Amino acid sequence: MKCICYISIFADDINKSVINELIKKIASNNKKNNITGILIIRNKHFFQIIEGENHQIDKLYKTISNDKRHHNIIKLLENELLDRLFTAYNSGEFEIFQKNKNFDKLLTYYRWIRNANYLPADQLISLSKKFIGHH
């Protein structure tokens, strides 16, 4: 089991309709491939945490890295996991955030996994909070 967290910048020609199509595709593909995690879309940036079987995550990250809809992709974290962090979150469905109202739900979940002393959680919580602007 593996987890990768990355940040990237939208390509210049990305508009709302491209984002909406991308969201549909991401949700469908991740469900089909048993990928859990989150995608936060904010200020022309993508921030994503993906987790799943090693070969699935490696394949997905390679696809993500070659996608021309974004650039300046920076891998912030790559960890082996004993268990998924996001199985209990959102009923195990991959969640995509575009609006601030859902961030509180995510931060509540992060507090829960931190209290469970799950080691990789602290790094992901810190990175996510920095991205969404919570301290």
Secondary structure as UniProt FT lines:
FT   STRAND          2..10
FT   TURN            12..13
FT   HELIX           16..32
FT   TURN            33..34
FT   STRAND          36..42
FT   TURN            43..44
FT   STRAND          45..52
FT   HELIX           54..66
FT   TURN            68..69
FT   STRAND          70..80
FT   HELIX           89..92
FT   STRAND          95..97
FT   HELIX           100..102
FT   HELIX           103..115
FT   TURN            116..117
FT   HELIX           119..132
//
